């Protein structure tokens, strides 16, 4: 089980946004070996990336292949996201990908689309969304 808590460091001290929840959560690990990881907050995918994904990538593939947009989205997530993108619900999600991770995901889709499906998906700088 992995639990994440957000906070910041100020004057050399850790300040969590929800300290009481954190204290309650770590009690669940009583007697177990644990690892604490600190990581810098990375920006999630941008609104522009998300708009491009749905208005260009998903629309082109749905129109060309004859599927509903949500069906294409699910198929792409299952094909191109890795187990590290699975939430506790065992479902893949693009919601928490960073801007870089989302661009890597988009690039995999564009390459697959042109090489396997013969469908050319323009890059964001090649089309206006």
N, CA, C and O atoms as a Tinker XYZ file with bonds, in Angstrom:
   516  protein
     1  N      0.854000   -1.176000    0.000000    73     2
     2  CA     0.000000    0.000000    0.000000    64     1     3
     3  C      0.894000    1.231000    0.000000    63     2     4     5
     4  O      1.863000    1.308000    0.755000    81     3
     5  N      0.560000    2.192000   -0.854000    73     3     6
     6  CA     1.322000    3.428000   -0.927000    64     5     7
     7  C      0.387000    4.586000   -0.627000    63     6     8     9
     8  O     -0.701000    4.684000   -1.194000    81     7
     9  N      0.817000    5.451000    0.259000    73     7    10
    10  CA     0.034000    6.627000    0.621000    64     9    11
    11  C      0.919000    7.846000    0.408000    63    10    12    13
    12  O      2.085000    7.849000    0.804000    81    11
    13  N      0.371000    8.871000   -0.210000    73    11    14
    14  CA     1.139000   10.086000   -0.459000    64    13    15
    15  C      0.550000   11.234000    0.330000    63    14    16    17
    16  O     -0.667000   11.362000    0.461000    81    15
    17  N      1.441000   12.075000    0.860000    73    15    18
    18  CA     1.023000   13.266000    1.570000    64    17    19
    19  C      1.790000   14.454000    1.044000    63    18    20    21
    20  O      2.997000   14.376000    0.815000    81    19
    21  N      1.094000   15.546000    0.854000    73    19    22
    22  CA     1.720000   16.761000    0.330000    64    21    23
    23  C      2.098000   17.691000    1.476000    63    22    24    25
    24  O      1.472000   17.701000    2.536000    81    23
    25  N      3.114000   18.448000    1.231000    73    23    26
    26  CA     3.560000   19.429000    2.203000    64    25    27
    27  C      4.685000   20.248000    1.619000    63    26    28    29
    28  O      4.845000   20.315000    0.400000    81    27
    29  N      5.465000   20.872000    2.479000    73    27    30
    30  CA     6.589000   21.678000    2.042000    64    29    31
    31  C      7.598000   21.766000    3.183000    63    30    32    33
    32  O      7.302000   21.410000    4.324000    81    31
    33  N      8.775000   22.238000    2.859000    73    31    34
    34  CA     9.813000   22.430000    3.867000    64    33    35
    35  C      9.987000   23.928000    4.056000    63    34    36    37
    36  O     10.192000   24.665000    3.092000    81    35
    37  N      9.905000   24.371000    5.304000    73    35    38
    38  CA    10.084000   25.784000    5.617000    64    37    39
    39  C     11.002000   25.896000    6.824000    63    38    40    41
    40  O     10.750000   25.301000    7.872000    81    39
    41  N     12.062000   26.661000    6.661000    73    39    42
    42  CA    13.058000   26.845000    7.725000    64    41    43
    43  C     13.588000   25.506000    8.226000    63    42    44    45
    44  O     13.800000   25.313000    9.423000    81    43
    45  N     13.797000   24.589000    7.289000    73    43    46
    46  CA    14.372000   23.296000    7.640000    64    45    47
    47  C     13.408000   22.330000    8.294000    63    46    48    49
    48  O     13.834000   21.267000    8.748000    81    47
    49  N     12.135000   22.652000    8.362000    73    47    50
    50  CA    11.146000   21.776000    9.001000    64    49    51
    51  C     10.081000   21.360000    7.990000    63    50    52    53
    52  O      9.652000   22.138000    7.138000    81    51
    53  N      9.671000   20.093000    8.123000    73    51    54
    54  CA     8.638000   19.550000    7.257000    64    53    55
    55  C      7.272000   19.991000    7.755000    63    54    56    57
    56  O      6.945000   19.822000    8.930000    81    55
    57  N      6.475000   20.557000    6.853000    73    55    58
    58  CA     5.106000   20.967000    7.165000    64    57    59
    59  C      4.176000   20.222000    6.213000    63    58    60    61
    60  O      4.211000   20.445000    5.003000    81    59
    61  N      3.347000   19.340000    6.759000    73    59    62
    62  CA     2.394000   18.590000    5.942000    64    61    63
    63  C      1.060000   19.328000    5.914000    63    62    64    65
    64  O      0.677000   19.960000    6.898000    81    63
    65  N      0.363000   19.251000    4.804000    73    63    66
    66  CA    -0.932000   19.916000    4.690000    64    65    67
    67  C     -1.980000   19.239000    5.570000    63    66    68    69
    68  O     -2.901000   19.896000    6.055000    81    67
    69  N     -1.845000   17.938000    5.776000    73    67    70
    70  CA    -2.805000   17.199000    6.603000    64    69    71
    71  C     -2.034000   16.329000    7.588000    63    70    72    73
    72  O     -1.965000   15.109000    7.435000    81    71
    73  N     -1.459000   16.968000    8.596000    73    71    74
    74  CA    -0.603000   16.267000    9.552000    64    73    75
    75  C     -1.344000   15.200000   10.351000    63    74    76    77
    76  O     -0.803000   14.118000   10.578000    81    75
    77  N     -2.559000   15.483000   10.776000    73    75    78
    78  CA    -3.281000   14.502000   11.598000    64    77    79
    79  C     -3.592000   13.239000   10.796000    63    78    80    81
    80  O     -3.506000   12.133000   11.328000    81    79
    81  N     -3.947000   13.394000    9.542000    73    79    82
    82  CA    -4.207000   12.240000    8.688000    64    81    83
    83  C     -2.930000   11.423000    8.497000    63    82    84    85
    84  O     -2.964000   10.193000    8.495000    81    83
    85  N     -1.819000   12.111000    8.339000    73    83    86
    86  CA    -0.533000   11.435000    8.199000    64    85    87
    87  C     -0.214000   10.616000    9.450000    63    86    88    89
    88  O      0.205000    9.462000    9.348000    81    87
    89  N     -0.409000   11.202000   10.615000    73    87    90
    90  CA    -0.135000   10.477000   11.875000    64    89    91
    91  C     -1.013000    9.229000   11.993000    63    90    92    93
    92  O     -0.538000    8.175000   12.418000    81    91
    93  N     -2.263000    9.341000   11.625000    73    91    94
    94  CA    -3.162000    8.181000   11.667000    64    93    95
    95  C     -2.751000    7.122000   10.654000    63    94    96    97
    96  O     -2.838000    5.926000   10.931000    81    95
    97  N     -2.307000    7.556000    9.488000    73    95    98
    98  CA    -1.939000    6.619000    8.421000    64    97    99
    99  C     -0.712000    5.807000    8.771000    63    98   100   101
   100  O     -0.696000    4.598000    8.539000    81    99
   101  N      0.315000    6.429000    9.322000    73    99   102
   102  CA     1.534000    5.661000    9.575000    64   101   103
   103  C      1.351000    4.648000   10.698000    63   102   104   105
   104  O      2.165000    3.734000   10.828000    81   103
   105  N      0.325000    4.781000   11.501000    73   103   106
   106  CA     0.049000    3.787000   12.537000    64   105   107
   107  C     -0.342000    2.438000   11.928000    63   106   108   109
   108  O     -0.179000    1.395000   12.562000    81   107
   109  N     -0.856000    2.465000   10.700000    73   107   110
   110  CA    -1.252000    1.234000   10.008000    64   109   111
   111  C     -0.043000    0.367000    9.663000    63   110   112   113
   112  O     -0.190000   -0.812000    9.343000    81   111
   113  N      1.136000    0.948000    9.730000    73   111   114
   114  CA     2.360000    0.236000    9.384000    64   113   115
   115  C      3.098000   -0.279000   10.622000    63   114   116   117
   116  O      4.267000   -0.656000   10.539000    81   115
   117  N      2.436000   -0.292000   11.729000    73   115   118
   118  CA     3.044000   -0.726000   12.995000    64   117   119
   119  C      3.752000   -2.065000   12.820000    63   118   120   121
   120  O      3.157000   -3.037000   12.354000    81   119
   121  N      5.011000   -2.105000   13.193000    73   119   122
   122  CA     5.791000   -3.333000   13.150000    64   121   123
   123  C      6.303000   -3.719000   11.777000    63   122   124   125
   124  O      6.944000   -4.760000   11.633000    81   123
   125  N      6.038000   -2.908000   10.768000    73   123   126
   126  CA     6.464000   -3.224000    9.406000    64   125   127
   127  C      7.615000   -2.319000    8.994000    63   126   128   129
   128  O      7.728000   -1.180000    9.448000    81   127
   129  N      8.454000   -2.843000    8.134000    73   127   130
   130  CA     9.523000   -2.034000    7.561000    64   129   131
   131  C      8.894000   -1.105000    6.519000    63   130   132   133
   132  O      8.104000   -1.554000    5.688000    81   131
   133  N      9.237000    0.173000    6.558000    73   131   134
   134  CA     8.676000    1.129000    5.606000    64   133   135
   135  C      9.794000    1.953000    4.970000    63   134   136   137
   136  O     10.924000    1.979000    5.455000    81   135
   137  N      9.451000    2.617000    3.883000    73   135   138
   138  CA    10.347000    3.553000    3.218000    64   137   139
   139  C      9.619000    4.885000    3.100000    63   138   140   141
   140  O      8.448000    4.929000    2.725000    81   139
   141  N     10.298000    5.938000    3.414000    73   139   142
   142  CA     9.757000    7.272000    3.209000    64   141   143
   143  C     10.488000    7.880000    2.020000    63   142   144   145
   144  O     11.715000    7.821000    1.944000    81   143
   145  N      9.749000    8.452000    1.108000    73   143   146
   146  CA    10.329000    9.048000   -0.085000    64   145   147
   147  C      9.914000   10.501000   -0.163000    63   146   148   149
   148  O      8.736000   10.824000   -0.007000    81   147
   149  N     10.864000   11.371000   -0.401000    73   147   150
   150  CA    10.564000   12.779000   -0.631000    64   149   151
   151  C     10.804000   13.048000   -2.106000    63   150   152   153
   152  O     11.806000   12.612000   -2.673000    81   151
   153  N      9.883000   13.764000   -2.719000    73   151   154
   154  CA    10.011000   14.060000   -4.133000    64   153   155
   155  C      9.445000   15.448000   -4.382000    63   154   156   157
   156  O      8.473000   15.857000   -3.748000    81   155
   157  N     10.051000   16.155000   -5.295000    73   155   158
   158  CA     9.564000   17.481000   -5.650000    64   157   159
   159  C      8.270000   17.356000   -6.438000    63   158   160   161
   160  O      8.122000   16.466000   -7.275000    81   159
   161  N      7.346000   18.248000   -6.164000    73   159   162
   162  CA     6.079000   18.250000   -6.884000    64   161   163
   163  C      6.336000   18.570000   -8.350000    63   162   164   165
   164  O      7.031000   19.531000   -8.682000    81   163
   165  N      5.767000   17.751000   -9.212000    73   163   166
   166  CA     5.930000   17.951000  -10.649000    64   165   167
   167  C      4.594000   18.394000  -11.223000    63   166   168   169
   168  O      3.546000   17.891000  -10.820000    81   167
   169  N      4.626000   19.333000  -12.160000    73   167   170
   170  CA     3.357000   19.827000  -12.689000    64   169   171
   171  C      2.608000   18.735000  -13.447000    63   170   172   173
   172  O      3.207000   17.989000  -14.222000    81   171
   173  N      1.298000   18.643000  -13.222000    73   171   174
   174  CA     0.512000   17.656000  -13.965000    64   173   175
   175  C      0.380000   18.093000  -15.424000    63   174   176   177
   176  O      0.738000   19.213000  -15.788000    81   175
   177  N     -0.133000   17.201000  -16.234000    73   175   178
   178  CA    -0.337000   17.535000  -17.644000    64   177   179
   179  C     -1.066000   18.876000  -17.735000    63   178   180   181
   180  O     -1.856000   19.232000  -16.860000    81   179
   181  N     -0.789000   19.596000  -18.793000    73   179   182
   182  CA    -1.382000   20.925000  -18.944000    64   181   183
   183  C     -2.770000   20.832000  -19.570000    63   182   184   185
   184  O     -3.135000   19.813000  -20.158000    81   183
   185  N     -3.529000   21.906000  -19.433000    73   183   186
   186  CA    -4.842000   21.969000  -20.068000    64   185   187
   187  C     -4.705000   21.890000  -21.584000    63   186   188   189
   188  O     -5.528000   21.285000  -22.271000    81   187
   189  N     -3.635000   22.524000  -22.090000    73   187   190
   190  CA    -3.394000   22.493000  -23.531000    64   189   191
   191  C     -3.135000   21.063000  -24.014000    63   190   192   193
   192  O     -3.640000   20.654000  -25.060000    81   191
   193  N     -2.344000   20.307000  -23.243000    73   191   194
   194  CA    -2.085000   18.917000  -23.600000    64   193   195
   195  C     -3.385000   18.114000  -23.599000    63   194   196   197
   196  O     -3.640000   17.327000  -24.512000    81   195
   197  N     -4.191000   18.317000  -22.581000    73   195   198
   198  CA    -5.445000   17.586000  -22.465000    64   197   199
   199  C     -6.392000   17.949000  -23.606000    63   198   200   201
   200  O     -7.055000   17.075000  -24.164000    81   199
   201  N     -6.458000   19.230000  -23.955000    73   199   202
   202  CA    -7.307000   19.666000  -25.076000    64   201   203
   203  C     -6.842000   19.045000  -26.384000    63   202   204   205
   204  O     -7.652000   18.543000  -27.164000    81   203
   205  N     -5.540000   19.079000  -26.622000    73   203   206
   206  CA    -4.973000   18.471000  -27.832000    64   205   207
   207  C     -5.291000   16.977000  -27.879000    63   206   208   209
   208  O     -5.677000   16.449000  -28.922000    81   207
   209  N     -5.126000   16.303000  -26.746000    73   207   210
   210  CA    -5.381000   14.864000  -26.667000    64   209   211
   211  C     -6.812000   14.537000  -27.102000    63   210   212   213
   212  O     -7.022000   13.669000  -27.949000    81   211
   213  N     -7.793000   15.233000  -26.522000    73   211   214
   214  CA    -9.189000   14.916000  -26.813000    64   213   215
   215  C     -9.654000   15.475000  -28.151000    63   214   216   217
   216  O    -10.385000   14.799000  -28.875000    81   215
   217  N     -9.245000   16.702000  -28.497000    73   215   218
   218  CA    -9.741000   17.352000  -29.713000    64   217   219
   219  C     -9.029000   16.877000  -30.975000    63   218   220   221
   220  O     -9.589000   16.940000  -32.070000    81   219
   221  N     -7.804000   16.406000  -30.822000    73   219   222
   222  CA    -7.044000   15.990000  -32.005000    64   221   223
   223  C     -6.814000   14.479000  -31.995000    63   222   224   225
   224  O     -7.335000   13.762000  -32.850000    81   223
   225  N     -6.041000   14.004000  -31.035000    73   223   226
   226  CA    -5.644000   12.590000  -31.013000    64   225   227
   227  C     -6.862000   11.669000  -30.925000    63   226   228   229
   228  O     -7.067000   10.820000  -31.793000    81   227
   229  N     -7.648000   11.833000  -29.902000    73   227   230
   230  CA    -8.803000   10.955000  -29.688000    64   229   231
   231  C     -9.827000   11.124000  -30.811000    63   230   232   233
   232  O    -10.363000   10.135000  -31.311000    81   231
   233  N    -10.102000   12.359000  -31.208000    73   231   234
   234  CA   -11.094000   12.599000  -32.266000    64   233   235
   235  C    -10.675000   11.954000  -33.582000    63   234   236   237
   236  O    -11.484000   11.288000  -34.229000    81   235
   237  N     -9.420000   12.144000  -33.983000    73   235   238
   238  CA    -8.954000   11.550000  -35.246000    64   237   239
   239  C     -9.079000   10.037000  -35.202000    63   238   240   241
   240  O     -9.603000    9.427000  -36.134000    81   239
   241  N     -8.603000    9.429000  -34.124000    73   239   242
   242  CA    -8.648000    7.964000  -34.039000    64   241   243
   243  C    -10.080000    7.445000  -33.962000    63   242   244   245
   244  O    -10.410000    6.441000  -34.593000    81   243
   245  N    -10.928000    8.120000  -33.195000    73   243   246
   246  CA   -12.331000    7.687000  -33.090000    64   245   247
   247  C    -13.024000    7.795000  -34.449000    63   246   248   249
   248  O    -13.737000    6.881000  -34.862000    81   247
   249  N    -12.812000    8.910000  -35.139000    73   247   250
   250  CA   -13.434000    9.101000  -36.456000    64   249   251
   251  C    -12.929000    8.077000  -37.468000    63   250   252   253
   252  O    -13.715000    7.496000  -38.217000    81   251
   253  N    -11.619000    7.861000  -37.486000    73   251   254
   254  CA   -11.021000    6.951000  -38.472000    64   253   255
   255  C    -11.352000    5.486000  -38.204000    63   254   256   257
   256  O    -11.544000    4.703000  -39.134000    81   255
   257  N    -11.417000    5.125000  -36.928000    73   255   258
   258  CA   -11.605000    3.714000  -36.576000    64   257   259
   259  C    -13.057000    3.345000  -36.270000    63   258   260   261
   260  O    -13.390000    2.164000  -36.173000    81   259
   261  N    -13.923000    4.353000  -36.118000    73   259   262
   262  CA   -15.332000    4.077000  -35.891000    64   261   263
   263  C    -15.686000    3.691000  -34.464000    63   262   264   265
   264  O    -16.626000    2.929000  -34.239000    81   263
   265  N    -14.942000    4.207000  -33.504000    73   263   266
   266  CA   -15.245000    3.949000  -32.096000    64   265   267
   267  C    -15.638000    5.240000  -31.404000    63   266   268   269
   268  O    -15.396000    6.332000  -31.917000    81   267
   269  N    -16.245000    5.107000  -30.234000    73   267   270
   270  CA   -16.545000    6.273000  -29.418000    64   269   271
   271  C    -15.246000    6.792000  -28.797000    63   270   272   273
   272  O    -14.337000    6.005000  -28.531000    81   271
   273  N    -15.145000    8.103000  -28.562000    73   271   274
   274  CA   -13.933000    8.661000  -27.959000    64   273   275
   275  C    -13.511000    7.971000  -26.661000    63   274   276   277
   276  O    -12.323000    7.716000  -26.465000    81   275
   277  N    -14.444000    7.669000  -25.786000    73   275   278
   278  CA   -14.093000    7.008000  -24.518000    64   277   279
   279  C    -13.507000    5.616000  -24.746000    63   278   280   281
   280  O    -12.635000    5.171000  -23.999000    81   279
   281  N    -13.988000    4.938000  -25.774000    73   279   282
   282  CA   -13.442000    3.614000  -26.093000    64   281   283
   283  C    -11.996000    3.723000  -26.562000    63   282   284   285
   284  O    -11.155000    2.909000  -26.180000    81   283
   285  N    -11.706000    4.724000  -27.385000    73   283   286
   286  CA   -10.336000    4.949000  -27.855000    64   285   287
   287  C     -9.441000    5.304000  -26.672000    63   286   288   289
   288  O     -8.333000    4.783000  -26.544000    81   287
   289  N     -9.923000    6.185000  -25.820000    73   287   290
   290  CA    -9.153000    6.595000  -24.633000    64   289   291
   291  C     -8.795000    5.388000  -23.768000    63   290   292   293
   292  O     -7.647000    5.250000  -23.345000    81   291
   293  N     -9.754000    4.523000  -23.503000    73   291   294
   294  CA    -9.497000    3.331000  -22.681000    64   293   295
   295  C     -8.488000    2.405000  -23.358000    63   294   296   297
   296  O     -7.590000    1.876000  -22.704000    81   295
   297  N     -8.637000    2.214000  -24.650000    73   295   298
   298  CA    -7.719000    1.333000  -25.380000    64   297   299
   299  C     -6.294000    1.885000  -25.354000    63   298   300   301
   300  O     -5.339000    1.128000  -25.181000    81   299
   301  N     -6.150000    3.189000  -25.524000    73   299   302
   302  CA    -4.814000    3.800000  -25.517000    64   301   303
   303  C     -4.169000    3.712000  -24.135000    63   302   304   305
   304  O     -2.978000    3.421000  -24.020000    81   303
   305  N     -4.949000    3.962000  -23.097000    73   303   306
   306  CA    -4.409000    3.852000  -21.729000    64   305   307
   307  C     -3.912000    2.430000  -21.480000    63   306   308   309
   308  O     -2.816000    2.233000  -20.955000    81   307
   309  N     -4.718000    1.446000  -21.858000    73   307   310
   310  CA    -4.340000    0.055000  -21.626000    64   309   311
   311  C     -3.122000   -0.362000  -22.435000    63   310   312   313
   312  O     -2.335000   -1.198000  -21.993000    81   311
   313  N     -2.969000    0.213000  -23.605000    73   311   314
   314  CA    -1.849000   -0.150000  -24.472000    64   313   315
   315  C     -0.549000    0.543000  -24.062000    63   314   316   317
   316  O      0.513000   -0.080000  -24.078000    81   315
   317  N     -0.620000    1.821000  -23.696000    73   315   318
   318  CA     0.602000    2.603000  -23.541000    64   317   319
   319  C      0.992000    3.003000  -22.130000    63   318   320   321
   320  O      2.126000    3.430000  -21.912000    81   319
   321  N      0.109000    2.883000  -21.184000    73   319   322
   322  CA     0.504000    3.208000  -19.817000    64   321   323
   323  C      1.069000    1.968000  -19.150000    63   322   324   325
   324  O      0.669000    0.845000  -19.455000    81   323
   325  N      1.991000    2.183000  -18.249000    73   323   326
   326  CA     2.664000    1.082000  -17.573000    64   325   327
   327  C      2.058000    0.854000  -16.190000    63   326   328   329
   328  O      1.259000    1.669000  -15.728000    81   327
   329  N      2.425000   -0.239000  -15.525000    73   327   330
   330  CA     1.878000   -0.492000  -14.190000    64   329   331
   331  C      2.081000    0.661000  -13.200000    63   330   332   333
   332  O      1.306000    0.791000  -12.252000    81   331
   333  N      3.096000    1.493000  -13.396000    73   331   334
   334  CA     3.282000    2.607000  -12.467000    64   333   335
   335  C      2.175000    3.642000  -12.601000    63   334   336   337
   336  O      2.051000    4.523000  -11.751000    81   335
   337  N      1.366000    3.550000  -13.661000    73   335   338
   338  CA     0.259000    4.470000  -13.858000    64   337   339
   339  C     -1.076000    3.884000  -13.396000    63   338   340   341
   340  O     -2.138000    4.427000  -13.698000    81   339
   341  N     -1.011000    2.771000  -12.661000    73   339   342
   342  CA    -2.228000    2.139000  -12.163000    64   341   343
   343  C     -2.489000    2.643000  -10.743000    63   342   344   345
   344  O     -1.600000    2.622000   -9.892000    81   343
   345  N     -3.698000    3.087000  -10.505000    73   343   346
   346  CA    -4.083000    3.505000   -9.162000    64   345   347
   347  C     -4.468000    2.272000   -8.355000    63   346   348   349
   348  O     -4.476000    1.158000   -8.879000    81   347
   349  N     -4.781000    2.469000   -7.101000    73   347   350
   350  CA    -5.171000    1.359000   -6.238000    64   349   351
   351  C     -6.393000    0.610000   -6.770000    63   350   352   353
   352  O     -6.648000   -0.522000   -6.360000    81   351
   353  N     -7.142000    1.223000   -7.665000    73   351   354
   354  CA    -8.337000    0.593000   -8.221000    64   353   355
   355  C     -8.008000   -0.329000   -9.390000    63   354   356   357
   356  O     -8.915000   -0.873000  -10.020000    81   355
   357  N     -6.730000   -0.510000   -9.686000    73   355   358
   358  CA    -6.254000   -1.336000  -10.805000    64   357   359
   359  C     -6.656000   -0.777000  -12.166000    63   358   360   361
   360  O     -6.764000   -1.527000  -13.137000    81   359
   361  N     -6.874000    0.511000  -12.242000    73   359   362
   362  CA    -7.170000    1.131000  -13.523000    64   361   363
   363  C     -6.056000    2.100000  -13.891000    63   362   364   365
   364  O     -5.458000    2.747000  -13.031000    81   363
   365  N     -5.796000    2.180000  -15.179000    73   363   366
   366  CA    -4.801000    3.123000  -15.673000    64   365   367
   367  C     -5.425000    4.511000  -15.725000    63   366   368   369
   368  O     -6.626000    4.651000  -15.958000    81   367
   369  N     -4.604000    5.536000  -15.506000    73   367   370
   370  CA    -5.113000    6.894000  -15.596000    64   369   371
   371  C     -4.064000    7.827000  -16.185000    63   370   372   373
   372  O     -2.865000    7.659000  -15.961000    81   371
   373  N     -4.531000    8.804000  -16.935000    73   371   374
   374  CA    -3.633000    9.841000  -17.450000    64   373   375
   375  C     -3.712000   11.083000  -16.574000    63   374   376   377
   376  O     -2.930000   12.018000  -16.744000    81   375
   377  N     -4.636000   11.092000  -15.657000    73   375   378
   378  CA    -4.926000   12.277000  -14.853000    64   377   379
   379  C     -3.711000   12.806000  -14.090000    63   378   380   381
   380  O     -3.547000   14.020000  -13.967000    81   379
   381  N     -2.876000   11.933000  -13.588000    73   379   382
   382  CA    -1.771000   12.370000  -12.744000    64   381   383
   383  C     -0.422000   12.353000  -13.449000    63   382   384   385
   384  O      0.614000   12.505000  -12.801000    81   383
   385  N     -0.420000   12.168000  -14.768000    73   383   386
   386  CA     0.840000   12.205000  -15.490000    64   385   387
   387  C      1.389000   13.626000  -15.484000    63   386   388   389
   388  O      0.632000   14.592000  -15.575000    81   387
   389  N      2.706000   13.746000  -15.377000    73   387   390
   390  CA     3.320000   15.062000  -15.480000    64   389   391
   391  C      3.278000   15.497000  -16.935000    63   390   392   393
   392  O      2.936000   14.707000  -17.816000    81   391
   393  N      3.622000   16.744000  -17.185000    73   391   394
   394  CA     3.623000   17.231000  -18.563000    64   393   395
   395  C      4.572000   16.394000  -19.416000    63   394   396   397
   396  O      4.254000   16.073000  -20.561000    81   395
   397  N      5.724000   16.042000  -18.871000    73   395   398
   398  CA     6.677000   15.228000  -19.643000    64   397   399
   399  C      6.153000   13.812000  -19.867000    63   398   400   401
   400  O      6.246000   13.291000  -20.978000    81   399
   401  N      5.608000   13.190000  -18.837000    73   399   402
   402  CA     5.056000   11.841000  -18.981000    64   401   403
   403  C      3.914000   11.832000  -19.994000    63   402   404   405
   404  O      3.785000   10.894000  -20.781000    81   403
   405  N      3.087000   12.873000  -19.973000    73   403   406
   406  CA     1.963000   12.930000  -20.901000    64   405   407
   407  C      2.461000   13.102000  -22.330000    63   406   408   409
   408  O      1.905000   12.509000  -23.254000    81   407
   409  N      3.506000   13.908000  -22.522000    73   407   410
   410  CA     4.064000   14.074000  -23.868000    64   409   411
   411  C      4.660000   12.760000  -24.364000    63   410   412   413
   412  O      4.529000   12.437000  -25.545000    81   411
   413  N      5.312000   11.997000  -23.490000    73   411   414
   414  CA     5.846000   10.682000  -23.871000    64   413   415
   415  C      4.705000    9.742000  -24.269000    63   414   416   417
   416  O      4.829000    8.985000  -25.231000    81   415
   417  N      3.624000    9.792000  -23.546000    73   415   418
   418  CA     2.428000    9.002000  -23.855000    64   417   419
   419  C      1.885000    9.390000  -25.232000    63   418   420   421
   420  O      1.577000    8.522000  -26.048000    81   419
   421  N      1.771000   10.691000  -25.486000    73   419   422
   422  CA     1.287000   11.172000  -26.778000    64   421   423
   423  C      2.204000   10.744000  -27.919000    63   422   424   425
   424  O      1.729000   10.372000  -28.993000    81   423
   425  N      3.499000   10.793000  -27.695000    73   423   426
   426  CA     4.452000   10.408000  -28.744000    64   425   427
   427  C      4.315000    8.921000  -29.082000    63   426   428   429
   428  O      4.378000    8.543000  -30.252000    81   427
   429  N      4.132000    8.091000  -28.076000    73   427   430
   430  CA     3.923000    6.654000  -28.320000    64   429   431
   431  C      2.666000    6.439000  -29.170000    63   430   432   433
   432  O      2.651000    5.605000  -30.075000    81   431
   433  N      1.630000    7.195000  -28.869000    73   431   434
   434  CA     0.377000    7.074000  -29.623000    64   433   435
   435  C      0.593000    7.512000  -31.067000    63   434   436   437
   436  O      0.155000    6.829000  -31.993000    81   435
   437  N      1.267000    8.649000  -31.266000    73   435   438
   438  CA     1.494000    9.138000  -32.631000    64   437   439
   439  C      2.319000    8.144000  -33.450000    63   438   440   441
   440  O      2.020000    7.903000  -34.620000    81   439
   441  N      3.349000    7.571000  -32.841000    73   439   442
   442  CA     4.195000    6.594000  -33.546000    64   441   443
   443  C      3.383000    5.348000  -33.897000    63   442   444   445
   444  O      3.435000    4.875000  -35.032000    81   443
   445  N      2.637000    4.816000  -32.934000    73   443   446
   446  CA     1.794000    3.644000  -33.175000    64   445   447
   447  C      0.770000    3.934000  -34.268000    63   446   448   449
   448  O      0.545000    3.118000  -35.162000    81   447
   449  N      0.161000    5.097000  -34.181000    73   447   450
   450  CA    -0.881000    5.462000  -35.125000    64   449   451
   451  C     -0.376000    5.490000  -36.565000    63   450   452   453
   452  O     -1.039000    4.981000  -37.468000    81   451
   453  N      0.790000    6.081000  -36.775000    73   451   454
   454  CA     1.297000    6.179000  -38.151000    64   453   455
   455  C      1.890000    4.855000  -38.635000    63   454   456   457
   456  O      1.720000    4.496000  -39.800000    81   455
   457  N      2.588000    4.120000  -37.751000    73   455   458
   458  CA     3.240000    2.885000  -38.200000    64   457   459
   459  C      2.287000    1.698000  -38.295000    63   458   460   461
   460  O      2.394000    0.895000  -39.222000    81   459
   461  N      1.367000    1.578000  -37.359000    73   459   462
   462  CA     0.484000    0.410000  -37.328000    64   461   463
   463  C     -0.877000    0.666000  -37.970000    63   462   464   465
   464  O     -1.445000   -0.225000  -38.602000    81   463
   465  N     -1.397000    1.876000  -37.808000    73   463   466
   466  CA    -2.749000    2.161000  -38.305000    64   465   467
   467  C     -2.745000    2.988000  -39.582000    63   466   468   469
   468  O     -3.777000    3.144000  -40.235000    81   467
   469  N     -1.576000    3.518000  -39.934000    73   467   470
   470  CA    -1.443000    4.397000  -41.113000    64   469   471
   471  C     -2.316000    5.648000  -40.982000    63   470   472   473
   472  O     -2.841000    6.164000  -41.968000    81   471
   473  N     -2.455000    6.121000  -39.739000    73   471   474
   474  CA    -3.211000    7.348000  -39.458000    64   473   475
   475  C     -2.222000    8.368000  -38.919000    63   474   476   477
   476  O     -1.589000    8.153000  -37.885000    81   475
   477  N     -2.096000    9.482000  -39.633000    73   475   478
   478  CA    -1.162000   10.531000  -39.239000    64   477   479
   479  C     -1.843000   11.486000  -38.263000    63   478   480   481
   480  O     -2.850000   12.112000  -38.592000    81   479
   481  N     -1.288000   11.588000  -37.075000    73   479   482
   482  CA    -1.801000   12.520000  -36.073000    64   481   483
   483  C     -0.813000   13.679000  -35.987000    63   482   484   485
   484  O      0.344000   13.477000  -35.620000    81   483
   485  N     -1.254000   14.878000  -36.320000    73   483   486
   486  CA    -0.334000   16.027000  -36.276000    64   485   487
   487  C      0.102000   16.339000  -34.852000    63   486   488   489
   488  O     -0.634000   16.108000  -33.893000    81   487
   489  N      1.307000   16.866000  -34.736000    73   487   490
   490  CA     1.809000   17.304000  -33.435000    64   489   491
   491  C      1.095000   18.598000  -33.049000    63   490   492   493
   492  O      0.504000   19.256000  -33.905000    81   491
   493  N      1.145000   18.964000  -31.781000    73   491   494
   494  CA     0.437000   20.172000  -31.338000    64   493   495
   495  C      0.840000   21.431000  -32.101000    63   494   496   497
   496  O      0.006000   22.299000  -32.359000    81   495
   497  N      2.125000   21.529000  -32.460000    73   495   498
   498  CA     2.574000   22.732000  -33.164000    64   497   499
   499  C      2.205000   22.715000  -34.656000    63   498   500   501
   500  O      2.493000   23.670000  -35.376000    81   499
   501  N      1.578000   21.644000  -35.110000    73   499   502
   502  CA     1.184000   21.522000  -36.513000    64   501   503
   503  C     -0.308000   21.764000  -36.722000    63   502   504   505
   504  O     -0.800000   21.722000  -37.850000    81   503
   505  N     -1.022000   22.018000  -35.629000    73   503   506
   506  CA    -2.478000   22.164000  -35.716000    64   505   507
   507  C     -2.927000   23.136000  -34.638000    63   506   508   509
   508  O     -2.290000   23.267000  -33.593000    81   507
   509  N     -4.027000   23.809000  -34.907000    73   507   510
   510  CA    -4.595000   24.722000  -33.920000    64   509   511
   511  C     -5.776000   24.037000  -33.245000    63   510   512   513
   512  O     -6.692000   23.544000  -33.905000    81   511
   513  N     -5.736000   24.017000  -31.931000    73   511   514
   514  CA    -6.798000   23.344000  -31.161000    64   513   515
   515  C     -7.831000   24.342000  -30.705000    63   514   516
   516  O     -8.800000   23.970000  -30.045000    81   515
